[in-house]
């Protein structure tokens, strides 16, 4: 898996994503999960890495499951949630086995024909790189805010978590904007 090119992995991710959209029953959802686990095993990545890829989704999935359960019923809710988790795990598998620079090179190459319509592939690749970098930065910020919240004995206070997280995120975004402007990328 690690030796495959980034383009091949991204194409495979697209095909698997489309295949996951066709999953419509519990049996298909279970097969999707087995397939994802098998791919992680094939890549030599264990359950710990798989869990690290999907763990950030746990609360989103619980909320999504509850809403879908209410709207569509239990079977459809479980299938939809399973498809989402499988898709995120597959995307995580690609990022775990492919250097970011290779992924960005492929994205830039694929977007080059868009120059005819005014698309800047280098800028799009930069935006993707910043997005990929922002996820672990915000995760780290959230963990630090949660630790501070616990130290103050306010584990259950939503405002004690949300306000510092939003303020910290905005500060980081402002600093990033200033750095981009200093490099002439502010238009």
N, C-alpha and C positions, 0 to 999 in steps of 0.2 A: 504494500500500500504506500509506503514512504517513497518508493522509487518511481511511482507513477508521476507524470507531469501534472502541473497545476491545472492546465487546460483540460486534461482528461478527467481529473477529479471534479472540476467544476461542471463539466458536461455530465458526468455521472450523477452529481448532486441534482442537476436539473431534471434528469430522467427519473431519478428516485423520487423527487418532489412531485412530479407529475403522476407517477405511479401511486404515491401516497394519497393523492387526491381521489383516486378511484376506489380506495378502501372504504367499504361501506358497512361492514359487519364486524362483530366481535372476533370471528375467526380470522378475517383479514387483518384486523388490528393486532391480534396476537402474532400472526406471521410477520408483520412489520417489525414488531418488537424483537422477535427472534432474529430477523435479518439484521437489524441494527446491532444487536449484541454480537452476532457472528462477525460482522464487519469490524467491530472494535477488537474482537479476538484475533481476527486475521491481521489487523494492523499491529498487534502486539500490545495493545492498550487494554488495561484491566478495568474492572468495574469501578475502581476509584476515579479513573479518568472520565469514564462515562457519566458517573454521578456528578462530577465537577462541571460537566457540560450542561446538564439539565437541572441541577440544583437551584440556580437562580430563578428558574421558572416556577418553583413549587407553589408560591402564593398565587401567581397568575393562573396557574392551572386549577388550583382549588376554586378560585372565583369563577373562572370560565366554566368549570365543571358544574358548579352550583347553578349558574345562570342557564346553561344549556340543558341541565337536568329539568329545570323548571319549564323551559320553553319547548324543548324537543323530547324530553323523556330520558330515562336512564341509559338505555342502550346507545342512542345517538350521542349523548353527552360523553360517555366513556370513549366511544370511537373517535369523536372529534378531538378530545383531549389527548388521546393516545397518538393520533396523527400529528398533532402539534409537537408533542414531546419527541416523537421519532424524527421529525423534520429538524428540530433544533439539535438533536443528537447527531444527525448526519452532517449538518453544517459544522458542528463542533469537531467531528471526525476529520473533516477537510482541513479546518484551521489547525488542528493538532498535528496533522501529518504533512503540512505544507508550510514552508516559510512565507511570511506575509509578503515579502518583496516579490515572490513568484506569483502570488495571487494578484497583486496589484499590476504586475506586468501583463498578465493575461487580460485583466479588466481593461487596461489601457489599450491593448491591441484590439480587443473586441469592439471597443468604442471608437476607434479611429475613423471608421466610415461616417460616423456622426458629425465629423467636421463640416461636411457639406451643409448641415442644418444648423451650424453654429455651436455644436457641442465641443467642449474642450476636454479631451480624454485625460490629459494630465491633471486638470483640476478635479475631474470626477474621481480619479484614482487618489488624489490627495484627500478629498472628502471621505472616501472609503477608508483610507489609512487613519484619518483622524477619528472616524467613527469606531474603528476596531480598537484604537488606542484608548478611546474614552471609556469603553466598557469596563476594563479592569481598574481604571482610575476612579470611576464612580463607585464601583464595587468596594474598593479600598476606603473611599470616603464614607460610604454607608456603614462599613464595619467600624470605622473609628467613631462615627457619630453614635452608633449603637453601644459601643464600649463606654463612651462618655455618658450616655443616657443611663446605662446600668450603674456606673460609678455614682451617679447622683440619685439613684434609687427611683428612677422614673421610667422603668421598663415598659409600662403600658400606656404612657402618655404619647399619643400620636404626634402632637405638636412638638414635643421635645425631640422627636426624631425628624419630622418633616421640615421644620423651619431651618435647623442647621444644615440639613442635607440640601435644601433648595438654595440657601445662601452660599454654601460652599461650592455648589455646582455652578452658580452664576459667577462667582469669583473666578473659578477656573476657566469658564467660557470667556469672561472678559480678558483674562490674561492671555488666553489663546488668541483672541481677536487682536489684541495689541501686538502679539508676536507675529501674526500673519501680516498685519498692516506694516510693521517694521520691515518686512521682507517684500513689500510691494504686492501682496496678495489680498488687498482689501476691497477690490471692486466687485 
